[in-house]
Amino acid sequence: MPFNYLVPHPAMLPPESIRLFRIDENWIEALLAGARDVGVHTSLDALVDTTLTAAIDSRRTRIRTGETGRAGLLVRSELVEAWPVFDILTSAGGANLAELRRDHLAPDTLLLLLDAMPDEIVIREPGQGIHFGIDSSGAGGEDDSVLNLREHRPGEDLGYPLRRDYPAAGGLLTRHLRLPNGGGAPDVLALRGDRGLVPALAADLDPTLSDLAPGEFALQLVNAPVEQRLTLDSAPDQESAR
């Protein structure tokens, strides 16, 4: 099927965009009927076409979730080109949707076919993107560096985000870079001493702590893959995403 049948005008799928669509089953049936009709010239062709069509229809997968019918989405982004394989999780009413097909229509354009129209889409960085580092609070300013704190105590919640940062107002690098001997700009993270990050981080996690084990400190430096969650708001006559 020509791509311009899906996207008649480039403005309908601009760079860094995602578009959802429903599949018109009647249109698909008409397309298949037209394609089959090209080879029908005799009564024998018509008989073979009828038999093959019945056999194909009996084997065709027609999965449905509720009454919404099949759907899909198009993603045009540098993300697709940078990571050809990444997670897209879709759900409707809290139930995961089946992914029927995934194709790269262009280096930066991805087509995904689903068994129903989703009400939530989660786009997640590849799992191998995990690394260690310092985060940004997003507040701006001269130094908004922080660490997104994680649960350090053994148990089921070990490693889960605590939903708070250290320092709360940012400025981690301002506080904890080691001052070089002989002057110059500080550029090395101080782990111990007067400007030490480890004891300050321990006290912020738990006032009774004065130190962290190497594994506990490494846990706080983990930068897990980022995910973006999109929720579809449905109204009787319109659909929008946020």
BALOBA-1460 file (C-alpha; in Angstrom, 3 decimals):
// residues 242
<rec num="1" residu="m" x="0.000" y="0.000" z="0.000"/>
<rec num="2" residu="p" x="1.482" y="3.393" z="-0.953"/>
<rec num="3" residu="f" x="2.537" y="5.480" z="2.044"/>
<rec num="4" residu="n" x="0.572" y="8.479" z="0.773"/>
<rec num="5" residu="y" x="-2.614" y="6.447" z="1.351"/>
<rec num="6" residu="l" x="-1.776" y="6.490" z="5.057"/>
<rec num="7" residu="v" x="-0.360" y="10.029" z="5.214"/>
<rec num="8" residu="p" x="-1.719" y="12.106" z="2.290"/>
<rec num="9" residu="h" x="0.213" y="15.234" z="3.326"/>
<rec num="10" residu="p" x="3.548" y="15.616" z="5.218"/>
<rec num="11" residu="a" x="1.933" y="18.082" z="7.624"/>
<rec num="12" residu="m" x="-0.207" y="15.233" z="8.956"/>
<rec num="13" residu="l" x="2.927" y="13.533" z="10.348"/>
<rec num="14" residu="p" x="5.469" y="16.270" z="11.157"/>
<rec num="15" residu="p" x="8.857" y="15.503" z="12.744"/>
<rec num="16" residu="e" x="8.717" y="14.427" z="16.411"/>
<rec num="17" residu="s" x="5.052" y="13.446" z="16.304"/>
<rec num="18" residu="i" x="2.839" y="10.445" z="16.949"/>
<rec num="19" residu="r" x="-0.501" y="9.832" z="15.244"/>
<rec num="20" residu="l" x="-3.178" y="7.252" z="16.054"/>
<rec num="21" residu="f" x="-5.693" y="5.834" z="13.594"/>
<rec num="22" residu="r" x="-8.487" y="3.293" z="13.364"/>
<rec num="23" residu="i" x="-8.586" y="0.571" z="10.701"/>
<rec num="24" residu="d" x="-11.691" y="0.617" z="8.516"/>
<rec num="25" residu="e" x="-12.469" y="-3.077" z="8.015"/>
<rec num="26" residu="n" x="-14.790" y="-2.338" z="5.093"/>
<rec num="27" residu="w" x="-12.001" y="-0.435" z="3.317"/>
<rec num="28" residu="i" x="-9.586" y="-3.336" z="3.884"/>
<rec num="29" residu="e" x="-12.111" y="-5.832" z="2.519"/>
<rec num="30" residu="a" x="-12.669" y="-3.638" z="-0.549"/>
<rec num="31" residu="l" x="-8.904" y="-3.372" z="-1.079"/>
<rec num="32" residu="l" x="-8.486" y="-7.162" z="-0.900"/>
<rec num="33" residu="a" x="-11.455" y="-7.749" z="-3.193"/>
<rec num="34" residu="g" x="-10.002" y="-5.338" z="-5.738"/>
<rec num="35" residu="a" x="-6.599" y="-7.030" z="-5.611"/>
<rec num="36" residu="r" x="-8.143" y="-10.483" z="-6.085"/>
<rec num="37" residu="d" x="-10.390" y="-9.330" z="-8.894"/>
<rec num="38" residu="v" x="-7.367" y="-8.455" z="-11.062"/>
<rec num="39" residu="g" x="-6.681" y="-12.169" z="-11.603"/>
<rec num="40" residu="v" x="-10.281" y="-13.276" z="-12.262"/>
<rec num="41" residu="h" x="-10.936" y="-13.738" z="-16.004"/>
<rec num="42" residu="t" x="-12.786" y="-17.057" z="-16.380"/>
<rec num="43" residu="s" x="-15.393" y="-19.028" z="-14.496"/>
<rec num="44" residu="l" x="-12.580" y="-21.282" z="-13.213"/>
<rec num="45" residu="d" x="-10.742" y="-18.218" z="-11.886"/>
<rec num="46" residu="a" x="-13.915" y="-17.111" z="-10.133"/>
<rec num="47" residu="l" x="-14.378" y="-20.551" z="-8.549"/>
<rec num="48" residu="v" x="-10.753" y="-20.676" z="-7.385"/>
<rec num="49" residu="d" x="-11.026" y="-17.110" z="-6.049"/>
<rec num="50" residu="t" x="-14.159" y="-17.977" z="-4.052"/>
<rec num="51" residu="t" x="-12.535" y="-21.087" z="-2.591"/>
<rec num="52" residu="l" x="-9.275" y="-19.339" z="-1.706"/>
<rec num="53" residu="t" x="-11.086" y="-16.361" z="-0.226"/>
<rec num="54" residu="a" x="-13.169" y="-18.620" z="2.027"/>
<rec num="55" residu="a" x="-10.041" y="-20.494" z="3.140"/>
<rec num="56" residu="i" x="-8.130" y="-17.273" z="3.867"/>
<rec num="57" residu="d" x="-11.037" y="-15.710" z="5.728"/>
<rec num="58" residu="s" x="-11.370" y="-18.784" z="7.939"/>
<rec num="59" residu="r" x="-7.693" y="-18.539" z="8.943"/>
<rec num="60" residu="r" x="-7.430" y="-14.782" z="9.255"/>
<rec num="61" residu="t" x="-6.887" y="-13.588" z="12.809"/>
<rec num="62" residu="r" x="-9.641" y="-11.262" z="13.932"/>
<rec num="63" residu="i" x="-8.761" y="-10.419" z="17.509"/>
<rec num="64" residu="r" x="-10.936" y="-7.805" z="19.154"/>
<rec num="65" residu="t" x="-10.820" y="-5.949" z="22.445"/>
<rec num="66" residu="g" x="-14.349" y="-4.824" z="23.284"/>
<rec num="67" residu="e" x="-16.026" y="-3.311" z="20.232"/>
<rec num="68" residu="t" x="-13.338" y="-0.819" z="19.247"/>
<rec num="69" residu="g" x="-11.830" y="-2.715" z="16.290"/>
<rec num="70" residu="r" x="-8.247" y="-2.749" z="15.185"/>
<rec num="71" residu="a" x="-6.122" y="0.390" z="15.257"/>
<rec num="72" residu="g" x="-2.541" y="1.569" z="14.965"/>
<rec num="73" residu="l" x="-0.114" y="4.379" z="15.361"/>
<rec num="74" residu="l" x="2.597" y="6.112" z="13.348"/>
<rec num="75" residu="v" x="5.680" y="7.538" z="15.053"/>
<rec num="76" residu="r" x="8.020" y="9.942" z="13.267"/>
<rec num="77" residu="s" x="10.974" y="10.813" z="15.467"/>
<rec num="78" residu="e" x="14.751" y="10.778" z="15.777"/>
<rec num="79" residu="l" x="14.121" y="8.210" z="18.507"/>
<rec num="80" residu="v" x="13.121" y="5.648" z="15.855"/>
<rec num="81" residu="e" x="16.352" y="6.194" z="13.937"/>
<rec num="82" residu="a" x="18.555" y="6.234" z="17.041"/>
<rec num="83" residu="w" x="16.950" y="3.130" z="18.569"/>
<rec num="84" residu="p" x="15.368" y="0.932" z="15.868"/>
<rec num="85" residu="v" x="14.285" y="-1.496" z="18.611"/>
<rec num="86" residu="f" x="12.614" y="-0.002" z="21.685"/>
<rec num="87" residu="d" x="9.555" y="-0.745" z="23.814"/>
<rec num="88" residu="i" x="6.109" y="0.617" z="22.997"/>
<rec num="89" residu="l" x="3.525" y="-0.677" z="25.477"/>
<rec num="90" residu="t" x="-0.162" y="-0.075" z="24.744"/>
<rec num="91" residu="s" x="-3.248" y="-0.751" z="26.823"/>
<rec num="92" residu="a" x="-6.989" y="-0.136" z="26.850"/>
<rec num="93" residu="g" x="-9.021" y="-0.154" z="30.038"/>
<rec num="94" residu="g" x="-5.978" y="-1.432" z="31.919"/>
<rec num="95" residu="a" x="-5.572" y="-4.500" z="29.663"/>
<rec num="96" residu="n" x="-2.499" y="-4.873" z="27.453"/>
<rec num="97" residu="l" x="-3.165" y="-4.804" z="23.711"/>
<rec num="98" residu="a" x="-1.743" y="-7.315" z="21.253"/>
<rec num="99" residu="e" x="0.806" y="-5.967" z="18.777"/>
<rec num="100" residu="l" x="-0.184" y="-7.298" z="15.345"/>
<rec num="101" residu="r" x="2.647" y="-5.804" z="13.303"/>
<rec num="102" residu="r" x="5.598" y="-3.421" z="13.541"/>
<rec num="103" residu="d" x="7.387" y="-1.991" z="10.495"/>
<rec num="104" residu="h" x="9.893" y="0.781" z="9.768"/>
<rec num="105" residu="l" x="8.433" y="2.711" z="6.831"/>
<rec num="106" residu="a" x="11.465" y="5.029" z="6.807"/>
<rec num="107" residu="p" x="14.569" y="5.387" z="9.009"/>
<rec num="108" residu="d" x="12.676" y="7.786" z="11.309"/>
<rec num="109" residu="t" x="9.107" y="6.463" z="10.847"/>
<rec num="110" residu="l" x="7.546" y="3.503" z="12.653"/>
<rec num="111" residu="l" x="4.177" y="1.843" z="11.968"/>
<rec num="112" residu="l" x="2.529" y="-0.179" z="14.724"/>
<rec num="113" residu="l" x="-0.719" y="-2.146" z="14.255"/>
<rec num="114" residu="l" x="-2.766" y="-3.080" z="17.332"/>
<rec num="115" residu="d" x="-5.836" y="-5.168" z="18.030"/>
<rec num="116" residu="a" x="-7.731" y="-2.171" z="19.475"/>
<rec num="117" residu="m" x="-7.538" y="1.578" z="19.985"/>
<rec num="118" residu="p" x="-5.330" y="2.223" z="23.052"/>
<rec num="119" residu="d" x="-6.154" y="4.668" z="25.810"/>
<rec num="120" residu="e" x="-2.557" y="4.644" z="27.098"/>
<rec num="121" residu="i" x="0.806" y="4.415" z="25.321"/>
<rec num="122" residu="v" x="4.151" y="3.982" z="27.091"/>
<rec num="123" residu="i" x="7.338" y="4.638" z="25.103"/>
<rec num="124" residu="r" x="10.416" y="3.317" z="26.891"/>
<rec num="125" residu="e" x="14.133" y="3.583" z="26.197"/>
<rec num="126" residu="p" x="15.904" y="0.286" z="25.460"/>
<rec num="127" residu="g" x="16.816" y="-1.603" z="28.631"/>
<rec num="128" residu="q" x="20.509" y="-1.604" z="27.751"/>
<rec num="129" residu="g" x="20.406" y="2.193" z="28.173"/>
<rec num="130" residu="i" x="20.875" y="1.834" z="31.942"/>
<rec num="131" residu="h" x="23.942" y="3.691" z="33.196"/>
<rec num="132" residu="f" x="25.314" y="5.638" z="36.150"/>
<rec num="133" residu="g" x="25.132" y="9.397" z="36.366"/>
<rec num="134" residu="i" x="23.757" y="12.564" z="37.916"/>
<rec num="135" residu="d" x="20.308" y="13.856" z="36.999"/>
<rec num="136" residu="s" x="18.798" y="17.262" z="36.332"/>
<rec num="137" residu="s" x="15.901" y="18.630" z="38.349"/>
<rec num="138" residu="g" x="14.573" y="20.443" z="35.292"/>
<rec num="139" residu="a" x="14.196" y="23.643" z="37.283"/>
<rec num="140" residu="g" x="16.885" y="25.433" z="35.304"/>
<rec num="141" residu="g" x="19.339" y="27.774" z="36.934"/>
<rec num="142" residu="e" x="23.103" y="27.734" z="37.104"/>
<rec num="143" residu="d" x="23.273" y="24.301" z="38.756"/>
<rec num="144" residu="d" x="20.182" y="22.087" z="38.822"/>
<rec num="145" residu="s" x="22.118" y="18.827" z="39.289"/>
<rec num="146" residu="v" x="20.460" y="16.261" z="41.599"/>
<rec num="147" residu="l" x="20.270" y="12.554" z="42.331"/>
<rec num="148" residu="n" x="16.870" y="10.877" z="42.029"/>
<rec num="149" residu="l" x="16.868" y="8.906" z="45.261"/>
<rec num="150" residu="r" x="16.062" y="5.175" z="45.424"/>
<rec num="151" residu="e" x="15.067" y="2.891" z="48.273"/>
<rec num="152" residu="h" x="18.299" y="1.462" z="49.708"/>
<rec num="153" residu="r" x="16.912" y="-0.826" z="52.385"/>
<rec num="154" residu="p" x="16.542" y="-4.567" z="51.645"/>
<rec num="155" residu="g" x="13.022" y="-5.656" z="50.764"/>
<rec num="156" residu="e" x="10.511" y="-5.717" z="47.928"/>
<rec num="157" residu="d" x="10.957" y="-1.976" z="47.276"/>
<rec num="158" residu="l" x="14.766" y="-2.092" z="47.005"/>
<rec num="159" residu="g" x="15.845" y="0.157" z="44.138"/>
<rec num="160" residu="y" x="12.438" y="1.769" z="43.600"/>
<rec num="161" residu="p" x="12.336" y="5.587" z="43.233"/>
<rec num="162" residu="l" x="11.535" y="7.529" z="46.399"/>
<rec num="163" residu="r" x="10.032" y="10.381" z="44.353"/>
<rec num="164" residu="r" x="12.421" y="12.955" z="45.827"/>
<rec num="165" residu="d" x="15.801" y="14.379" z="44.929"/>
<rec num="166" residu="y" x="19.046" y="15.178" z="46.672"/>
<rec num="167" residu="p" x="19.568" y="18.081" z="47.102"/>
<rec num="168" residu="a" x="15.899" y="19.040" z="46.952"/>
<rec num="169" residu="a" x="16.689" y="22.441" z="45.402"/>
<rec num="170" residu="g" x="19.530" y="21.212" z="43.157"/>
<rec num="171" residu="g" x="23.152" y="22.244" z="43.301"/>
<rec num="172" residu="l" x="24.744" y="18.845" z="43.871"/>
<rec num="173" residu="l" x="27.831" y="19.667" z="41.807"/>
<rec num="174" residu="t" x="28.230" y="23.020" z="43.534"/>
<rec num="175" residu="r" x="28.267" y="21.287" z="46.911"/>
<rec num="176" residu="h" x="30.283" y="18.178" z="46.169"/>
<rec num="177" residu="l" x="33.026" y="18.924" z="43.642"/>
<rec num="178" residu="r" x="36.489" y="18.578" z="45.143"/>
<rec num="179" residu="l" x="38.479" y="21.812" z="45.237"/>
<rec num="180" residu="p" x="41.771" y="21.253" z="43.364"/>
<rec num="181" residu="n" x="45.145" y="21.963" z="44.991"/>
<rec num="182" residu="g" x="46.773" y="25.046" z="43.555"/>
<rec num="183" residu="g" x="43.615" y="26.647" z="42.274"/>
<rec num="184" residu="g" x="41.616" y="26.055" z="39.143"/>
<rec num="185" residu="a" x="38.009" y="25.036" z="38.601"/>
<rec num="186" residu="p" x="36.709" y="22.021" z="40.562"/>
<rec num="187" residu="d" x="35.902" y="19.120" z="38.238"/>
<rec num="188" residu="v" x="36.186" y="15.929" z="40.335"/>
<rec num="189" residu="l" x="33.371" y="14.589" z="42.512"/>
<rec num="190" residu="a" x="34.329" y="14.481" z="46.195"/>
<rec num="191" residu="l" x="33.127" y="11.282" z="47.849"/>
<rec num="192" residu="r" x="34.593" y="11.842" z="51.337"/>
<rec num="193" residu="g" x="35.831" y="14.729" z="53.435"/>
<rec num="194" residu="d" x="34.295" y="18.140" z="53.986"/>
<rec num="195" residu="r" x="32.534" y="18.199" z="50.610"/>
<rec num="196" residu="g" x="31.935" y="14.435" z="50.506"/>
<rec num="197" residu="l" x="28.831" y="13.252" z="48.673"/>
<rec num="198" residu="v" x="28.571" y="9.815" z="50.307"/>
<rec num="199" residu="p" x="28.013" y="10.898" z="53.955"/>
<rec num="200" residu="a" x="25.701" y="13.743" z="52.904"/>
<rec num="201" residu="l" x="23.653" y="11.364" z="50.754"/>
<rec num="202" residu="a" x="23.484" y="8.819" z="53.584"/>
<rec num="203" residu="a" x="22.174" y="11.423" z="56.030"/>
<rec num="204" residu="d" x="19.550" y="12.568" z="53.528"/>
<rec num="205" residu="l" x="18.335" y="9.000" z="52.994"/>
<rec num="206" residu="d" x="18.237" y="8.248" z="56.725"/>
<rec num="207" residu="p" x="19.293" y="10.691" z="59.493"/>
<rec num="208" residu="t" x="20.690" y="7.745" z="61.472"/>
<rec num="209" residu="l" x="23.165" y="6.841" z="58.724"/>
<rec num="210" residu="s" x="26.639" y="8.299" z="58.411"/>
<rec num="211" residu="d" x="27.881" y="6.209" z="55.496"/>
<rec num="212" residu="l" x="26.781" y="4.044" z="52.553"/>
<rec num="213" residu="a" x="28.186" y="0.730" z="51.385"/>
<rec num="214" residu="p" x="29.581" y="0.762" z="47.814"/>
<rec num="215" residu="g" x="26.516" y="-1.068" z="46.498"/>
<rec num="216" residu="e" x="24.127" y="1.331" z="48.244"/>
<rec num="217" residu="f" x="25.957" y="4.327" z="46.794"/>
<rec num="218" residu="a" x="26.014" y="2.799" z="43.297"/>
<rec num="219" residu="l" x="22.251" y="2.213" z="43.544"/>
<rec num="220" residu="q" x="21.669" y="5.960" z="43.989"/>
<rec num="221" residu="l" x="23.692" y="6.695" z="40.844"/>
<rec num="222" residu="v" x="21.658" y="4.395" z="38.586"/>
<rec num="223" residu="n" x="19.963" y="6.181" z="35.677"/>
<rec num="224" residu="a" x="17.267" y="3.742" z="34.549"/>
<rec num="225" residu="p" x="15.786" y="3.891" z="31.046"/>
<rec num="226" residu="v" x="13.363" y="6.795" z="30.671"/>
<rec num="227" residu="e" x="9.749" y="6.219" z="29.693"/>
<rec num="228" residu="q" x="7.127" y="8.595" z="28.321"/>
<rec num="229" residu="r" x="3.484" y="7.866" z="29.149"/>
<rec num="230" residu="l" x="0.723" y="9.203" z="26.860"/>
<rec num="231" residu="t" x="-2.933" y="9.044" z="27.891"/>
<rec num="232" residu="l" x="-5.730" y="9.290" z="25.341"/>
<rec num="233" residu="d" x="-8.703" y="11.402" z="26.437"/>
<rec num="234" residu="s" x="-11.849" y="10.185" z="24.707"/>
<rec num="235" residu="a" x="-14.973" y="12.270" z="24.252"/>
<rec num="236" residu="p" x="-18.090" y="11.292" z="22.276"/>
<rec num="237" residu="d" x="-17.032" y="13.246" z="19.177"/>
<rec num="238" residu="q" x="-13.302" y="13.750" z="19.567"/>
<rec num="239" residu="e" x="-10.069" y="12.200" z="20.751"/>
<rec num="240" residu="s" x="-7.007" y="13.986" z="22.107"/>
<rec num="241" residu="a" x="-3.799" y="12.949" z="23.853"/>
<rec num="242" residu="r" x="-1.963" y="14.362" z="26.851"/>
